[in-house]
Amino acid sequence: MPDLLLELFSEEIPARMQAKAAEDLRKLVTDKLVDAGLVYEGAKAFVTPRRLALAVHGVPVRQPDVKEERKGPRVGAPENAIAGFLKAAGLSSIDQAKVQPDKRGDFYVAVIEKPGRAAIDVIAGIVPEVMRGFPWPKAMRWGGGSLTWVRPLHSIVATFGPETEEPGIVPFAIDGIAAGNVTRGHRFLAPETIVVRRFDDYLHKLEAAKVVLDPWRREQMILADAKDLAFAQGYDLVEDAGLLSEVAGLVEWPVVLIGSFEEAFLSIPPEVIRTTIRNNQKCFVLRSPSHPPLEGEGRSRSERGGVSGGTKVTPSRSPSATDLPPPGGGEASTRLAPRFILVANTEATDGGKAIVAGNERVIRARLADAKFFYETDLKTRLEDRLPKFEHIVFHEKLGTQAERIARIERLAAELAPIVGADVEKAKRAAKLCKADLLTEMVGEFPELQGLMGKYYALAQGEDPSVAAACEEHYKPLGPTDRVPTDPVSVAVALADKIDTLVGFWAIDEKPTGSKDPYALRRAALGAIRIVLENKTALSLRELAEWHSENCFGKRYLDVASAIDNLMNFFEDRLTVQLRDQNARHDLVSAVLATGSLVEGHQLIRIVDRVEALGKFLDTDDGKNLLAGYKRATNIIRIEEKKDKREYTGTPDASLYQLPEERDLAKAIDAAKKESTAAVAREDFAGAMAAIAPLRPRVDAFFDKVTVNVDDASLRENRLKLLNEIREATRAVADFSRIEG
Amino acid sequence: MTDAPPHMRPERSFQGLILSLQRYWADWGCIILQPYDMEVGAGTFHPATTLRALGPKPWNAAYVQPSRRPKDGRYGENPNRLQHYYQFQVILKPSPPDIQELYLQSLYTIGIKPEFHDIRFVEDDWESPTLGAWGLGWECWCDGMEVSQFTYFQQVAGFECAPVSGELTYGLERLAMYVQGVDRVYDLNFNGREGSRKVSYGDVFLQAEKEYSRHNFEHSDTDMLFEQFRMAEAACRKYLDAGWLTDGNVRRHAMALPAYDQCIKASHVFNLLDARGVISVTERQSYILRVRELAKACGEAWLATEAGGAA
């Protein structure tokens, strides 16, 4: 069966968009093939900075034929009805139609046979359609044309045909660019045109023209060569998966080179060096290995030839973006090496000397800037920077940064005893934690906020906990980021987030839909994770109320309802967070229904309770009790509806007739008492255990007792007893919200 | 410029580099303009780019534009940063299909040859909030150094660009530092001569950098500047209002260029105020918005002129 080769050749596609574009191309084209009845065997997409390519193999030559029946008017219908039918069905005479009887008489039916179109013609329609609607994150026009693409599109290769024959060119054009079989090699190393036929010769000809089509292979080549080069000089590559993929998206023919910078720059914090070299220069940093390699152990760099060239390496990506060790004062700074790895897109005739020299100059200039900033910053103590905050507006309605810092300081002091932190240290950390925003270094590299605060705090002799909090109070920055554990950090991090949330709720700037310009969802989730992972016993509601009373007072129109709303927001975040940890949202909702954040319950208790409930429902007792509960509530609901009244209230013990009734009533009394007591001492597993014995009693009741008896008072009493099952479980959770 | 005398070669002479670029783009068919005679933050502000990018008429021009970035002053102490520097600006409308090749050829003429250097197009989307303009393109890297910006204008002054212009902006000092092999901008050889006849970039501009840094950060008269902003804004509006004419059914504009001068003025005055740190974060946004409103109104006026393509 024939194969399709498609290449969309353009000017340089942004690295960050490449992987998704390749996947989108594959999916959009193959989905449409399938929709058109062309079921293919396999498809793979590739991308380089200048081309998006797609190979689909095993596509049928034609679409299957389709037979369609169109029902017409009744035999003997007026002439104009028949004429209309003939026209619509494309028939020239009514003799061409069949006559089919149905319940109401005989009808004309036209059988329209649609022969399947040739696949190549179908594809000629599909590709332009996909291109016109292509989901680039940002697209543009160029010259005088109207087509939009990520960058100007220059040519299209589209061939289709079986392996054994010369493939045909898919006949289409888009905005004046006709599909053909001609592409180009590397911009500088092989700019000539190349005629291609199908995927395998395309791949080989590109490789000969210094283009490695497969982004994954480019990554592996870069990684292998980078490690080899580092190793040969006695260093280790600091791996960085994000950078690797970006760099592989900047080159068609990766050539890995190593450069160096002056040892003196290693006095700058390693994160600063890495940020400079990575973000601005897209180069990798190296570090000294813990054990230097033995003499003669270094391998030479492997030569790279054609398609099969390159060293085979097993990918060993670290899951995180970097494996740079966490900073630990001066210790980490001695570990980076005065070297960097760059990835060029060309084989220079001088072996890369000029390229390395050029990159070294840029990196030297950048590090010189960074060193200057660092040394300048060290001359001013953090507290001496604070007065400037009095003139910097945090938010029009929430005052200056200085006011915000003062609020965080008060709240951190209030929180300190709750989280086990020293009050003075928490206050000191809160006071200093934003000061690095005013340093040169953070001005230049905003992503280093917090981290620089820590370095500068340590340098001026602050307590290590205070210094750590300068960095950690921003954490966690995302769902995978680490949560602070040092009590001082916990106090300041919580204070920072609660102040933000209470503040924006006070001025009614809540996130709406996809809009969350102040990252309030992240702040709420961060607060939740800090509380949960540190098992901090506090009521978010009490905290928010204290803070709004003491620090925001006048700004609220309606404190109570704003805080209700904020607590609902926390509950939503909590549900999302627990769902991500595979906790069932119905259990969260069942627990919240009996004790919520809005009502001031503690977050950790709610989560403990959800956990205990989940475990209980995994047991047979739990499952059966839930089934019994559902059965009881169903009966009550039906009868209440029928009778238009409620069956609540204590059943009358004198009306019990059967032992199962008495046993159930006794079990309910015991369960209520014990589970309420267990909940009171925060023993949720105990509370579950206390309601477990209900299960056989409920089962026995349903076995032996008829609820809907003729005696009205007996019936009422039994319904009330059933209702008591509901009441008994409420101490633990609202079972009606549990699914299944 | 291989046949040029030594003192004119780009690798020895700052002015030689400028002249090489001018000659290259003149040979291609650009008109070579002179710098606009007002203070601007970038070559894009020159009406030969901002306004000419609007409307249907073809336009190919190249020019040097002195650019002022008051905040970037470093009292002459930073080897790379200047509050006044030169941009070489090329605008090609409609953007020709071989514009990337043309750009690479221009690098070749100033001595940056792809046999030795790693030249890369790295994503860089351009946006000018004050001009209401945006485009897509790249930073052009040579051996890891950004030497130019390359932009396909999509929108200017809030109007769609059709046809699309291709804009090339060369950072001349950086480029010259690279080809001359110099690490400090003030050490650039300006005139390509040696010994007593040599004039360096520092000889020409170091004193100016010190004086203007003092001015920009410490002494500029902010009361006057606030007033100038207000006046430029009012004048721009006044000229725009006065310039609209109705010719039969057609609305034409007769003073788009003088009005736009006032918009440029307001923008520069804003930059000076910003450098003095007298504009708060929230106010900053509103000043930018005010300049943008002027730019949009000027663009609208320009489109109603002959050069703007009004029939």
Interface residues (C-beta under 8 A of the other chain):
Chain A: E11 E12 P14 A15 R16 P49 K138 M140 R141 W142 G143 G144 V150 R151 P152 H154 F188 L250 V251 Q281 K282 C283 L342 A344 N345 T346 A348 T349 D350 A354 I355 A357 G358 N359 R361 V362 I363 R364 A365 A368 D369 H391 I392 V393 E396
Chain B: N78 P79 N80 P94 S95 P96 P97 Q100 P114 E115 F116 H117 D118 I119 R120 F121 V122 E123 D125 G135 L136 G137 W138 C142 D143 G144 M145 Y152 Q154 C161 A162 P163 V164 G166 Y178 D183 S280 V281 T282
